[in-house]
Amino acid sequence: MDISIVIPVYNAVPLLERCLDSIFNQTTLYSYEVILVDDGSTDNSVEVIKARPEKNIVLYQQQNAGPSAARNKGVELSKGRYCAYLDADDYWEQGFIEKTVAFLDKHLDCVAVNVAQCHLTVSGSSIVPICYAQYKKPFILDDFFSFWADNMHVCTGSVVIRKEVIVDIGGMRKDLRITEDLEFWGMVATYGKWGFIPEILFVSDGVDVARTQGWLNKMMIRWNNAPNIVDWEQRIIKRLPVTLPLGFLRARGRISRNLTYCQLLSGRLGLSRNEALKYGMYFLKDPIGRLMNLAKYTPITWWMLAKCLQYREYNRK
């Protein structure tokens, strides 16, 4: 088996068929299996899966344990040399399997490869990374963490990884309920080189998720579960030099900015301010990052910023 595609499923009926069709419509000479781990769905997701005619589908049902546990179980059940993760509300464009597997077969020193992506949201669409068009052909990154810091170019459905690396890492952390994927990409990058294919072969659809799950409810869960950066980075820094590379510091700063924002919105003002004071120098210099760096020096200005941002988020149209 060449590649195993692991899909965590939780109440995914509205978009599951589109996701599966995008896999089974791929034109490829490589062998693959689709492992769907139902994470305690209460809708008809399991019935939709059982009704599929394809023979290379594996269905596993478990009590709700979160996406990391579902992905880890999928890898445990997998038979492929490579593994890919795809969420049930996202999909692949034609050529994803063929081009990613061929890249890893050709570049034995690479532990992973990912593709450019299109992200759909209620406010429009965006391409990640924005710089992808300047590259004419696939290549190996000279410095993963620096490229990641500049572009945040990795998303769950855009990656294919050598299975033995995933097994050695121990899979995704089940204790992280958000940014568990980002932590995992950082871990994978400590095991070897990373490739990039500058073609849009993955689409992340946040439009229908917002409609079917409710934007605010989904975001409140994220805000409340945001870890501090010390907890987030604990596995990664054990595999890096004592003097942390600048690329990692910058990538960590971007992630810390997002986690700090979530902590602030969830009302954890002391924690979020401490994070801003410690890691703010590497925050993304977008409007929110700049505001947090301006407000972090006194508790009162931090409180005022929190109230403004909470009002903004809770009153989005």
KOLZA-719702 format. One record per residue (C-alpha): x, y, z; residue in three letters. Coordinates in steps of 0.5 Angstrom, whole numbers, plus 500, padded with zeros to 3 digits. Layout:
SITE  X  Y  Z  ALA
...
This chain:
SITE  500  500  500  MET
SITE  503  507  498  ASP
SITE  499  512  502  ILE
SITE  494  512  507  SER
SITE  489  517  508  ILE
SITE  486  519  515  VAL
SITE  480  522  516  ILE
SITE  477  524  523  PRO
SITE  469  524  522  VAL
SITE  465  528  527  TYR
SITE  457  530  525  ASN
SITE  460  531  518  ALA
SITE  454  529  513  VAL
SITE  454  536  510  PRO
SITE  460  535  507  LEU
SITE  463  528  507  LEU
SITE  461  526  501  GLU
SITE  465  532  497  ARG
SITE  471  530  501  CYS
SITE  471  523  499  LEU
SITE  469  524  492  ASP
SITE  475  528  492  SER
SITE  480  522  494  ILE
SITE  476  517  490  PHE
SITE  476  521  483  ASN
SITE  484  522  484  GLN
SITE  487  519  477  THR
SITE  493  516  480  THR
SITE  497  509  479  LEU
SITE  499  509  487  TYR
SITE  495  505  491  SER
SITE  491  508  497  TYR
SITE  486  507  503  GLU
SITE  482  511  506  VAL
SITE  481  510  514  ILE
SITE  475  514  517  LEU
SITE  475  514  524  VAL
SITE  468  516  527  ASP
SITE  469  520  533  ASP
SITE  462  519  536  GLY
SITE  458  522  531  SER
SITE  450  523  533  THR
SITE  448  524  525  ASP
SITE  448  519  520  ASN
SITE  456  520  518  SER
SITE  457  512  519  VAL
SITE  451  511  515  GLU
SITE  454  515  509  VAL
SITE  460  512  510  ILE
SITE  457  505  510  LYS
SITE  454  506  503  ALA
SITE  460  508  499  ARG
SITE  461  503  494  PRO
SITE  469  503  494  GLU
SITE  473  497  497  LYS
SITE  479  501  500  ASN
SITE  475  504  505  ILE
SITE  476  502  513  VAL
SITE  471  505  518  LEU
SITE  473  505  525  TYR
SITE  468  508  531  GLN
SITE  470  510  537  GLN
SITE  467  515  543  GLN
SITE  469  522  542  ASN
SITE  476  523  544  ALA
SITE  478  529  539  GLY
SITE  481  530  532  PRO
SITE  488  528  535  SER
SITE  486  521  538  ALA
SITE  482  520  531  ALA
SITE  488  521  527  ARG
SITE  493  517  531  ASN
SITE  488  511  531  LYS
SITE  487  512  524  GLY
SITE  495  512  523  VAL
SITE  495  506  528  GLU
SITE  490  502  523  LEU
SITE  494  504  517  SER
SITE  498  500  512  LYS
SITE  501  505  507  GLY
SITE  508  507  507  ARG
SITE  506  515  507  TYR
SITE  500  518  511  CYS
SITE  496  524  510  ALA
SITE  490  527  514  TYR
SITE  484  530  511  LEU
SITE  478  533  515  ASP
SITE  471  532  512  ALA
SITE  470  539  511  ASP
SITE  476  540  506  ASP
SITE  478  537  499  TYR
SITE  483  535  495  TRP
SITE  484  538  487  GLU
SITE  486  533  482  GLN
SITE  493  531  482  GLY
SITE  494  531  490  PHE
SITE  496  524  491  ILE
SITE  500  523  485  GLU
SITE  504  529  486  LYS
SITE  506  528  493  THR
SITE  507  521  493  VAL
SITE  512  522  487  ALA
SITE  516  527  490  PHE
SITE  517  523  497  LEU
SITE  519  517  493  ASP
SITE  524  521  489  LYS
SITE  527  525  495  HIS
SITE  529  520  500  LEU
SITE  532  525  505  ASP
SITE  525  529  506  CYS
SITE  520  526  511  VAL
SITE  514  530  509  ALA
SITE  512  535  503  VAL
SITE  506  539  503  ASN
SITE  502  543  497  VAL
SITE  499  550  496  ALA
SITE  492  551  499  GLN
SITE  486  555  498  CYS
SITE  482  557  504  HIS
SITE  475  559  503  LEU
SITE  472  563  509  THR
SITE  465  567  510  VAL
SITE  470  574  508  SER
SITE  473  571  502  GLY
SITE  478  566  499  SER
SITE  486  566  500  SER
SITE  492  563  498  ILE
SITE  497  560  502  VAL
SITE  503  561  502  PRO
SITE  502  568  498  ILE
SITE  509  567  495  CYS
SITE  507  560  492  TYR
SITE  506  563  485  ALA
SITE  514  565  484  GLN
SITE  516  558  484  TYR
SITE  516  554  478  LYS
SITE  517  547  480  LYS
SITE  517  543  487  PRO
SITE  523  544  491  PHE
SITE  526  542  498  ILE
SITE  526  548  503  LEU
SITE  533  550  506  ASP
SITE  530  552  513  ASP
SITE  523  549  514  PHE
SITE  522  554  520  PHE
SITE  524  560  517  SER
SITE  519  559  511  PHE
SITE  514  557  516  TRP
SITE  515  563  520  ALA
SITE  514  567  513  ASP
SITE  509  564  510  ASN
SITE  505  559  515  MET
SITE  505  554  509  HIS
SITE  502  548  512  VAL
SITE  495  546  513  CYS
SITE  492  539  516  THR
SITE  490  537  509  GLY
SITE  496  539  505  SER
SITE  501  534  508  VAL
SITE  504  527  506  VAL
SITE  509  524  511  ILE
SITE  513  518  512  ARG
SITE  509  513  516  LYS
SITE  515  511  520  GLU
SITE  516  518  522  VAL
SITE  509  519  525  ILE
SITE  510  513  529  VAL
SITE  517  515  532  ASP
SITE  514  521  534  ILE
SITE  508  518  537  GLY
SITE  503  522  533  GLY
SITE  499  528  535  MET
SITE  498  530  542  ARG
SITE  491  529  545  LYS
SITE  492  534  550  ASP
SITE  492  540  545  LEU
SITE  485  541  543  ARG
SITE  487  547  538  ILE
SITE  494  548  535  THR
SITE  496  540  535  GLU
SITE  497  540  528  ASP
SITE  502  546  528  LEU
SITE  506  543  534  GLU
SITE  506  536  530  PHE
SITE  509  540  524  TRP
SITE  514  543  528  GLY
SITE  516  536  531  MET
SITE  516  533  524  VAL
SITE  521  538  521  ALA
SITE  526  536  527  THR
SITE  526  529  523  TYR
SITE  529  531  516  GLY
SITE  528  535  510  LYS
SITE  521  538  508  TRP
SITE  519  539  501  GLY
SITE  514  544  498  PHE
SITE  510  543  491  ILE
SITE  507  550  489  PRO
SITE  501  548  486  GLU
SITE  494  549  489  ILE
SITE  492  542  490  LEU
SITE  488  542  497  PHE
SITE  482  547  499  VAL
SITE  480  548  506  SER
SITE  473  550  506  ASP
SITE  471  554  512  GLY
SITE  464  557  509  VAL
SITE  460  551  510  ASP
SITE  463  550  517  VAL
SITE  461  557  519  ALA
SITE  454  555  517  ARG
SITE  453  548  519  THR
SITE  457  549  526  GLN
SITE  456  556  528  GLY
SITE  462  561  528  TRP
SITE  462  564  535  LEU
SITE  460  557  538  ASN
SITE  466  554  534  LYS
SITE  471  560  536  MET
SITE  469  560  543  MET
SITE  471  553  544  ILE
SITE  478  555  541  ARG
SITE  479  561  545  TRP
SITE  478  557  552  ASN
SITE  482  551  550  ASN
SITE  488  555  548  ALA
SITE  495  553  551  PRO
SITE  501  557  553  ASN
SITE  507  557  549  ILE
SITE  511  553  554  VAL
SITE  506  547  554  ASP
SITE  505  547  546  TRP
SITE  513  547  545  GLU
SITE  515  542  550  GLN
SITE  516  536  545  ARG
SITE  519  540  540  ILE
SITE  525  544  543  ILE
SITE  528  538  546  LYS
SITE  530  536  539  ARG
SITE  533  543  537  LEU
SITE  539  546  539  PRO
SITE  540  549  546  VAL
SITE  541  556  543  THR
SITE  534  556  539  LEU
SITE  534  557  531  PRO
SITE  532  564  529  LEU
SITE  527  561  524  GLY
SITE  524  557  530  PHE
SITE  523  563  535  LEU
SITE  520  567  529  ARG
SITE  515  561  528  ALA
SITE  514  560  535  ARG
SITE  512  568  536  GLY
SITE  507  567  530  ARG
SITE  504  562  534  ILE
SITE  504  565  540  SER
SITE  501  571  538  ARG
SITE  495  567  536  ASN
SITE  494  563  542  LEU
SITE  495  570  546  THR
SITE  489  572  542  TYR
SITE  485  566  544  CYS
SITE  487  567  551  GLN
SITE  485  574  552  LEU
SITE  478  573  549  LEU
SITE  477  567  553  SER
SITE  478  572  559  GLY
SITE  485  569  562  ARG
SITE  488  576  562  LEU
SITE  494  575  567  GLY
SITE  496  569  562  LEU
SITE  495  572  556  SER
SITE  499  579  558  ARG
SITE  505  575  561  ASN
SITE  505  571  554  GLU
SITE  505  578  550  ALA
SITE  511  580  555  LEU
SITE  515  574  554  LYS
SITE  514  573  546  TYR
SITE  511  579  543  GLY
SITE  518  581  540  MET
SITE  516  576  535  TYR
SITE  509  577  534  PHE
SITE  506  578  527  LEU
SITE  506  585  526  LYS
SITE  499  585  524  ASP
SITE  494  590  527  PRO
SITE  492  585  533  ILE
SITE  500  584  534  GLY
SITE  501  591  534  ARG
SITE  496  593  539  LEU
SITE  498  587  544  MET
SITE  505  589  544  ASN
SITE  502  597  545  LEU
SITE  498  594  551  ALA
SITE  502  589  554  LYS
SITE  506  594  559  TYR
SITE  500  595  564  THR
SITE  494  591  566  PRO
SITE  489  597  565  ILE
SITE  491  598  558  THR
SITE  491  590  557  TRP
SITE  484  590  560  TRP
SITE  482  595  556  MET
SITE  484  592  549  LEU
SITE  481  585  552  ALA
SITE  474  589  552  LYS
SITE  475  592  546  CYS
SITE  477  585  542  LEU
SITE  471  581  546  GLN
SITE  466  586  544  TYR
SITE  469  586  536  ARG
SITE  469  578  536  GLU
SITE  462  577  540  TYR
SITE  458  582  535  ASN
SITE  461  580  528  ARG
SITE  456  580  523  LYS
